[in-house]
Amino acid sequence: MVVNRGKDELTVITKAYDLILWSCNHTGKFPRNHRFVLGERIERNLYDLLELLIQAKYSRERQDQLRRANLLLEILRFQMRLAKDLQCLKVESYGFAAKSIDEIGRLVGGWMKTGDGAKP
């Protein structure tokens, strides 16, 4: 689900936003015994990721925010894999989430390598 948010929005922020939309539609369907722990943690980490990326966009010293975003992405990789292994996510859904997280991770990594100058 891609929503048109204008030409000035960073690709990495757009992709994180889209992953949140996707996740909200899936974590709400987790079994009750996992929805309120694992599902909420996934959503909270995705919201935190989006906030860090937005902060980095408007900060001159963005390396710390990008490192924290990178750490959150690693945590999300494990949480999504756990959701798949607990059968909260179908294999196809997990594949989409893993691909999206990897893509966001590549964008964050590229942004970190550019230093504090350019944005992805």
N, C-alpha and C positions, 0 to 999 in steps of 0.2 A: 504494500500500500504506500504509494508515494504521493505526497501532498505538495502542491506548488507553493513554495515559500519565498519566491523571489530570487533574483540573480545574485544578491549580495551575501546570501547565507553560505557558510562554509560547507563543503561536501561532508566532512566528518561529522558536523553537527546534524546535518540533514539525515545521515545514515543512523546516527544514534537515536534521533527522534523517531525515525521509522521503526527501529528495533523496539523501542518502547511501545509504540502502537501495536506492533505484532505481539509482543510479550503480554500486554494487558489482555488481549483476546485469548491467550493460551493459559496463563497462570490462573485465571479465574476458573478454569475447567480442571485444575489439578484436583486429585482426590482430597477430601476434607482433611485427612491427617497430614497432608503435605502442603496444602494451599496456604495455611496461615503461618508456616515457618519458611519453608523453601521458596514458595511462590512470592511471599512478601519480601524476602531477602533479595531475590532476583530483581523484583521491581524496584526496590530501594536502591540497589546498586546501579541499576540502569539510570534512575533519576539522578543519583550522585554523579555518574559518568557524564550525563548531559550538562549538569551544573558546572563540573570541572572544565569541560570543553568550552562552555560559554565564558567562564572566568578567564581561561587562557586566551580566548579571542580578544578580550579587552585589556589584557595585562601586558606590560612590557617585559616583566620577568615571568615568563610562562613555563619555564622548564619544570618547576616543582609541580604545577598543576598537571602537566603532561605526564610526569613520572607517576603521579597518583592515579591518573586516568589509566595508564598502562597497567598498574597493579590491579585496579578494579576489573580491567578486561581479563586478566589472568584468573581472578576469582570467579568471574562470570563464566569463563570456560569450564571450570570445574563444577560450578553450580548447574549449568545446563547439562553437562555430562551426567551428573548425579540425577537430575530430573529424568533423563532418558533411562538410566539404569533402574530407577524406581518406577518406571513405566508411567510417569506423569506426562512425558512428551513422547510422541511417536518418533520413530527413527527419521522420517522425512522432516518433521518439524525440528528435530535436533540438528539435522543437516543444515537447514536454513539458518538456524540461530548460530551454529558454529561458523558457517561461512560469513555471516554478517559480522560477528565478533572479530574474526580474522581480518576482514576487510577494514573495519574500524581500526584495528590494531596496526595494520600497515600504514594507514593514514596518520595515526598518532605518531608512529615511529618515524615516518618521513618528516613530519612537522618538527619532531625533536631534533632530527639531524640538521634541519635548516637553521637551528639556533633560535634566537629570539626575533628573527626577521620575518620571513615569508610565512604565509598561511597556506594550508592545503586546499 
